[in-house]
């Protein structure tokens, strides 16, 4: 594949979407076409929201829905873009399923194996790290209803999961408590574009 796949990972409130938009603007100045994709997709987020209101969904069901959603996104959007030489900035990938749906090492192995049947290996994986307290402040500033995992306790638990899981996955850690501009410059310098 000629394009590059950039993945931004981290708990809610770390600034991933802000940085994805800044990176896309920067890439445009370098004459590099890019696409931003979400995992889960906005469509699946709506399904999760509706289902969680009506019934309890277990982690296994969530994982199967995430697998189907991502497989479709990879086939219809990510691979075609990469094959055309475009860059793809993905807000999360299978690492999120390991962090949020996986409970044991056996789960992690199964989830990894299932996703890697179709998920392209990222050229760069950035992990946005921030304290749960700072993440909650940013989440509350959005003024939107809180998501299932957006509590201080769960943010802390998921942050610990990221640190454990990413020990075995090549990545670049980003101190997400820095200014937006400093984070952006750090990402650009790691991508070695200019």
C-alpha positions in Angstrom: 0.0 0.0 0.0 1.2 3.5 -0.9 -0.6 5.5 1.7 0.0 5.7 5.4 -2.3 4.7 8.3 -2.0 6.9 11.4 -3.9 5.8 14.5 -4.7 7.9 17.5 -5.6 6.0 20.7 -6.4 7.1 24.3 -9.3 7.5 26.7 -12.0 10.1 26.0 -11.0 13.7 26.6 -7.4 13.5 25.3 -7.9 15.6 22.2 -7.6 12.9 19.5 -10.2 14.4 17.2 -8.8 17.9 17.5 -5.3 16.6 16.6 -6.7 14.5 13.7 -8.3 17.6 12.2 -5.1 19.6 12.7 -3.0 16.9 11.1 -5.4 16.7 8.1 -5.1 20.4 7.6 -1.3 20.2 7.8 -1.2 17.3 5.4 -3.2 19.3 2.9 -0.4 22.0 3.0 2.0 19.2 2.0 -0.2 18.1 -0.9 -1.1 14.9 0.9 -4.8 13.8 0.7 -6.0 12.3 3.9 -9.2 10.9 5.4 -10.3 10.8 9.1 -12.2 7.6 10.1 -13.7 6.8 13.5 -13.8 3.5 15.4 -16.5 2.8 16.2 -18.1 4.5 13.3 -20.7 7.2 14.1 -23.4 4.7 12.9 -22.3 2.1 15.4 -22.1 4.7 18.1 -25.8 5.4 17.6 -26.6 1.6 17.7 -24.6 1.3 21.0 -26.4 4.3 22.5 -29.9 2.9 21.6 -29.1 -0.6 22.7 -27.6 0.5 26.0 -30.8 2.4 26.8 -33.0 -0.6 26.0 -31.0 -3.5 27.2 -27.7 -4.5 28.7 -25.0 -5.4 26.1 -22.2 -7.6 27.2 -18.6 -7.1 26.1 -18.7 -10.1 23.7 -21.7 -8.6 21.8 -19.9 -5.3 21.7 -16.8 -6.9 20.3 -18.7 -8.7 17.5 -20.4 -5.4 16.5 -17.0 -3.6 16.6 -15.5 -6.3 14.4 -18.2 -6.1 11.8 -18.1 -2.3 11.8 -14.3 -2.1 11.5 -14.2 -4.8 8.8 -16.7 -2.8 6.7 -14.8 0.4 7.3 -11.4 -1.2 6.3 -12.9 -2.8 3.2 -14.9 0.2 2.0 -12.8 3.2 3.1 -9.4 2.5 4.7 -7.8 0.1 2.2 -9.0 1.9 -0.9 -7.6 5.2 0.4 -4.3 3.6 1.3 -4.1 1.9 -2.1 -4.6 5.3 -3.8 -1.7 6.7 -1.8 -3.9 8.7 0.6 -3.2 8.9 4.3 -5.8 7.7 6.8 -6.1 9.1 10.3 -8.0 6.6 12.4 -9.5 7.7 15.7 -8.9 4.4 17.4 -8.5 0.9 16.1 -8.6 -2.6 17.6 -6.5 -1.5 20.5 -9.6 0.2 21.9 -11.5 -3.2 21.8 -8.6 -4.7 23.8 -8.9 -1.9 26.4 -12.6 -1.5 26.6 -14.1 -5.0 25.8 -11.2 -7.3 26.8 -11.1 -8.5 30.4 -8.4 -11.2 30.4 -5.3 -12.0 28.5 -7.3 -14.8 26.7 -9.8 -12.1 25.6 -6.9 -9.9 24.4 -5.5 -12.8 22.3 -8.9 -13.6 20.7 -9.7 -9.9 20.0 -6.3 -9.3 18.5 -6.4 -12.4 16.3 -9.9 -11.5 15.0 -9.1 -7.9 14.2 -5.8 -8.7 12.6 -7.5 -10.9 10.0 -8.4 -7.6 8.2 -7.0 -4.6 10.1 -4.0 -3.1 8.4 -0.9 -2.5 10.5 -0.6 1.2 11.3 2.5 3.1 10.1 2.2 5.1 13.3 0.2 4.6 16.5 0.0 7.5 18.9 -1.2 6.9 22.4 -2.6 10.1 24.0 -2.0 9.9 27.7 -3.7 12.1 30.3 -4.8 11.8 33.9 -8.4 10.8 34.5 -9.1 14.1 36.3 -7.9 16.2 33.4 -9.8 14.0 30.9 -13.0 14.5 32.9 -12.6 18.3 32.9 -12.4 18.3 29.2 -15.3 15.8 28.7 -17.5 18.0 30.9 -16.6 21.1 28.9 -18.1 19.5 25.8 -21.5 19.9 27.4 -22.7 16.5 26.0 -24.2 13.6 27.8 -21.5 11.4 29.3 -20.6 8.1 27.6 -20.7 4.7 29.2 -16.9 4.8 30.0 -16.7 8.5 31.0 -16.4 8.4 34.7 -13.2 9.0 36.7 -13.1 5.4 37.9 -13.5 3.9 34.4 -11.1 6.4 32.8 -8.5 5.4 35.4 -9.2 1.7 34.8 -9.0 2.1 31.0 -5.8 4.2 31.2 -4.2 1.3 33.2 -5.4 -1.1 30.5 -3.8 1.0 27.8 -0.5 1.1 29.6 -0.5 -2.7 30.0 -1.7 -3.6 26.5 0.6 -1.1 24.7 3.7 -2.7 26.3 3.5 -5.3 23.5 2.5 -2.9 20.6 4.8 -0.3 19.0 3.5 3.2 19.7 4.5 6.8 20.4 3.2 8.2 23.7 1.8 11.8 23.6 1.5 13.8 26.8 -2.0 15.0 26.1 -1.9 17.6 28.9 0.3 19.8 26.7 -1.0 22.7 24.6 -2.8 21.8 21.4 -0.1 23.4 19.3 2.7 21.6 21.1 1.0 18.2 20.7 0.5 19.0 17.0 4.2 19.9 16.5 5.2 16.7 18.3 3.0 14.6 16.0 4.4 16.2 12.9 8.0 15.8 14.1 7.4 12.0 14.7 5.9 11.6 11.2 9.1 13.0 9.5 7.1 14.8 6.8 9.2 17.9 6.5 
